[in-house]
């Protein structure tokens, strides 16, 4: 399982019993919150061998949804950034087709990225 920190530039990975396995720290992570009204990772999901997380890194009141997806390996090492160009409000991975399905707050409202 995966959970995002939103205002704490972190992603937390859990096993199926709910035990914390690992914390992935984002590039702007600090122990003390210097920018309390910033939002970082918005949503995350785990694929076959990667973690996908929408990344905003912006003042919360200026934008509600991220337009970028950060791709990491299962250890949290950065691989690449996918620029969607549309505000992402939902994201799910489909293992059967190896696709990342997206819901946006724009047109088109639904789509996918073939991985």
C-alpha positions, 0 to 999 in steps of 0.5 A: 500500500502507498500513502502520500504526505501531501503537505510533507513531501513524502510517500509512505509504503506499507505492507498489507498488514498496515506496517510502515515499510519505508518513507520516500522523501521528496526533493523539497523535504525538510524536517520543519515545514518552511512552506506550510501552504504548499502541496507536494505529492497528491496521489500515488499508486503502485504498478508492476515494478514502479511507483507513480505519484502525481506531484504538485509542489505548489502553493495550494491556493493557486492550483488544485491538481497536479499535472506531472507524474513522478515515476520511481522504482519500488525503492523510491529512486527517481526514474522520470517525470511524465508531464500530462498537461492536464489537471489530474484528479484520479489515477489507477494502475491496471496490471492486465494492460500495463496502463495508468488510467487517469481522470482529469479536471479538463477535456478529455476527462478520462484517458490512459498512459500505456506504460 
